[in-house]
Amino acid sequence: MGAGASASVTKHVVIPFPPGPTVYLTSTGFVSETQWTRFIQVILQRRGVLKVEDCLRNVSRELLVEKYKSELRQLKVLYINDASYHRPTEMMVKGRSGDGKVGQNGNLGRGPGTWFFWDQGLEDLMGIPRENIKMIQLLEKPWLFNRPGRDANYDASAPDVADLDPADEEAYCKALKLTQDAYDAAYDALKESEPKVGAGQAGGSLPGCPESGLSCADELAEISTKLNKKYAEALDKWCTENIDGADIIVGQGGEVVMLNMAWQANQAIAERVVRAVRTNRSVYAGLSASTMVCAKSMEMTGEIQPGWIEAFAADKKYLSNNQFDPNDLDEEGIKSNVLGALPLLEAPIAMRPHYSDSWADQVLEKNLLAEKEFEKETGIDIPDDLVRNSNDGCEVACELLSFVSKFAKDQDRPIFVPIRNGKCIEVTTHFKSNKLYERYRVID
C-alpha cells in the first residue's frame, strides 16, 4: 500500500470515545477546530445520537453543528464564573465586547483584544442558546439569595427561599465584602495605588481584616458553610436542577486564589459537581484558573501575589472529609492551603496554564522530586525520558502522569503538567477493582 493510501485510511479511521467520566483541562478554552469537533462528538456520543459516519477524524465542526443543531439546542450548561468576581465589572465587560464570532480573525473572543468566555464560545461554535447557559458565581449563592445579576459575571437568580433570615444574608454579605476590600487593597486591578501586603489577613488592621481576628477567607468560609448547612434543602433543590440537570459544566479563568476560596467556602456545591462528573451525568471543561482548582495543587502560578495565600486561602477544616482524605491534609508534599478545592482529578497533578519556557527549570525540579518519591514508595522505575522531558510540553507530562496515576497509592508530591496556550487535555476515567484510573490525552 502506498503512502497516500495509508494516509487516507488513517484520516477516515473511526476514533474512540471516552467510555466514562470526562474532564477537559485548558489554558485558553477550546481554540482549534479539532478541539471543538472532538468536544461536540463526545457530547453527541454520550447522548446516543452520533452516527457512525460522524465518528471520523476528518468530520468538520460546521457539519456537526448543522446536522445535529436540534440536539445541540437542547443541551443545558452550568457556567461557573467566580474567578472574575473580585475584578472590576468594567474590565470584564470590555473583555467580552465585540460583534463578531468567537475565534474570528485570530481573536480569542468576539473582537480585538477580547478574551475567550465559555458562554460565547458555546453559543457561537456549538449553537447552544444563551438561555440554556446559566452563568453563576458561587460567592453570590444563587441557591439562597435573590439577585438582579451583574454584567459579565452572573445571571439573575430568584430562589425565593421562604424561611431565609435577613440577618443571615446581612452577615454573609458583610463577610463577602471584606474579601473584596482585601482584594482591592492587596491587588489594585486598575493600577491606581500600591498593593497593601497584609490586607485581609488574620489579626491585622488593614482593609479586609475581620474584627474576629480571622482571615477574610476563614471569616467567609465559616458563615458560608454554616448557611449551606442551615439551608440545606434550598441548596439541594438548586443542585438537583442546575448541577444534576447540566449536560456540561464549565469554569472560567481569572484569579485562581479567589476562585479556590469560593470552592473552599462552598464544599457542599463542590461535592455535587464532583458527583455529577464522576457518575457521568455531566462533562466538565475548565479554563486556566478553573483548570487549576481541579488539580491537587494550584500553587505554580505567577498570579499568586504576596500575602494572598494568608488572606484568601481558607483553613483546611472547611474542606470536605468526603473529598479529601488524611493523605491530602497531612501537609506533606502539597500544603493544604494550595489544594485544589474542586477535586475532580484523583491523580497527583498540578497545573501550570499559560506555560512558557521560563518555567521549564522549576517544572523539571518539581517532577524530579515526584519521581524520587514514587520510585521509593512503589519500587517501580519511571523511564528516565518521561521525567527528563516532562517540562517540554504537556504531551510527555501527561504520559508521565498517566504512568504515576496507574501505580501510585499515596503520592504526596504532584506531577506538574505544563499547558501552553491553545492546548487541551482530555481526562477520561474508568474504575477497575474498586480503583479509579485516569488517562490524560492531549488534543491540539
Salt bridges, closest charged atoms under 4 A:
GLU33 OE1 - ARG61 NE 3.12
GLU53 OE2 - LYS67 NZ 3.37
ASP54 OD2 - LYS67 NZ 2.78
GLU62 OE2 - ARG61 NH2 3.61
GLU66 OE2 - LYS69 NZ 3.27
GLU71 OE2 - ARG47 NE 2.64
ASP119 OD2 - ARG96 NH2 2.74
ASP119 OD2 - ARG130 NE 3.33
GLU123 OE1 - ARG110 NH2 3.13
ASP124 OD1 - ARG110 NH2 2.91
GLU140 OE1 - ARG147 NE 2.80
ASP155 OD1 - ARG130 NH2 2.95
ASP168 OD2 - LYS230 NZ 2.73
GLU169 OE2 - ARG147 NH1 2.77
ASP181 OD2 - LYS177 NZ 3.07
ASP236 OD1 - ARG272 NH1 2.76
ASP244 OD2 - ARG272 NH2 2.91
ASP244 OD1 - ARG281 NH1 3.61
ASP247 OD1 - ARG47 NH1 3.08
GLU255 OE2 - ARG87 NE 3.27
ASP328 OD1 - LYS296 NZ 3.11
GLU331 OE2 - LYS316 NZ 3.31
GLU346 OE2 - ARG278 NH2 3.38
ASP357 OD1 - ARG420 NH2 2.83
GLU395 OE2 - LYS423 NZ 2.75
GLU426 OE1 - ARG38 NH2 2.84
GLU426 OE1 - ARG441 NH1 3.60
ASP444 OD1 - LYS423 NZ 2.60
